[in-house]
Amino acid sequence: MSETADRLILRRAADGGLRRAVLIDFKTDSVESAATLRERYSEQLAIYRRAVSSALKLGDDQIDVVLVSTHFEALVKLS
């Protein structure tokens, strides 16, 4: 099985250096709550975060992870 994140946005400082990353993944699951999405995908998104951290030399605290729920029509932020 192969998985990929849907979007990666890089935020740069005024000097052009990499400051932060925003990792975005779209989900279409028809679930009863945002908490269910967080629980279901937390491991997958943790893997993505580690890969981005390693590739871009950013700390975990510099990478925001967001699920876009098409069912809820809302953003679900992971810590």
C-alpha positions as CSV (number, residue, x, y, z in Angstrom):
1,M,0.0,0.0,0.0
2,S,1.2,3.5,-0.9
3,E,0.1,6.7,0.7
4,T,0.8,10.3,0.0
5,A,-0.1,13.6,1.6
6,D,-2.3,15.8,-0.5
7,R,-0.6,19.1,0.1
8,L,2.5,20.5,1.6
9,I,2.8,24.3,2.1
10,L,6.2,25.8,2.9
11,R,6.3,29.1,4.8
12,R,9.5,31.0,4.5
13,A,11.0,33.8,6.6
14,A,11.8,37.2,5.1
15,D,15.4,36.1,4.4
16,G,14.1,33.1,2.4
17,G,14.9,30.5,4.9
18,L,12.4,27.8,5.7
19,R,10.4,28.6,8.8
20,R,7.3,26.3,8.9
21,A,5.5,23.6,6.9
22,V,1.7,22.9,6.7
23,L,0.8,19.4,5.9
24,I,-2.7,19.0,4.5
25,D,-4.6,15.8,3.9
26,F,-8.1,15.6,2.5
27,K,-10.5,13.0,3.9
28,T,-14.0,12.0,2.6
29,D,-15.0,9.6,5.5
30,S,-18.6,9.9,6.7
31,V,-17.9,9.7,10.4
32,E,-19.8,11.0,13.4
33,S,-17.1,13.3,14.7
34,A,-13.9,15.1,14.1
35,A,-12.4,13.1,17.0
36,T,-13.0,10.0,15.0
37,L,-11.0,11.4,12.1
38,R,-8.2,12.4,14.4
39,E,-8.1,8.9,16.0
40,R,-8.3,7.1,12.6
41,Y,-5.6,9.0,10.9
42,S,-3.2,10.1,13.7
43,E,-0.7,7.3,12.9
44,Q,-0.7,8.0,9.2
45,L,-0.2,11.7,9.7
46,A,2.5,11.1,12.3
47,I,4.4,9.2,9.6
48,Y,4.0,12.1,7.2
49,R,5.2,14.6,9.8
50,R,8.3,12.5,10.5
51,A,9.1,12.3,6.8
52,V,8.7,16.1,6.3
53,S,10.7,16.8,9.4
54,S,13.5,14.5,8.2
55,A,13.5,15.8,4.6
56,L,13.3,19.5,5.4
57,K,15.2,19.5,8.7
58,L,12.3,21.0,10.6
59,G,11.3,20.3,14.2
60,D,7.9,18.7,14.8
61,D,6.8,22.0,16.4
62,Q,7.4,23.6,13.0
63,I,5.0,21.4,11.1
64,D,1.3,21.9,11.3
65,V,-0.9,19.0,10.3
66,V,-4.4,19.5,9.1
67,L,-7.1,17.2,7.9
68,V,-9.7,18.7,5.5
69,S,-13.0,16.8,6.1
70,T,-15.2,17.0,3.1
71,H,-18.0,15.4,5.1
72,F,-17.9,18.0,7.8
73,E,-16.8,20.8,5.4
74,A,-14.2,21.7,8.1
75,L,-10.6,21.7,9.0
76,V,-9.5,19.2,11.7
77,K,-6.1,20.2,13.2
78,L,-3.9,17.5,14.6
79,S,-1.5,18.5,17.4
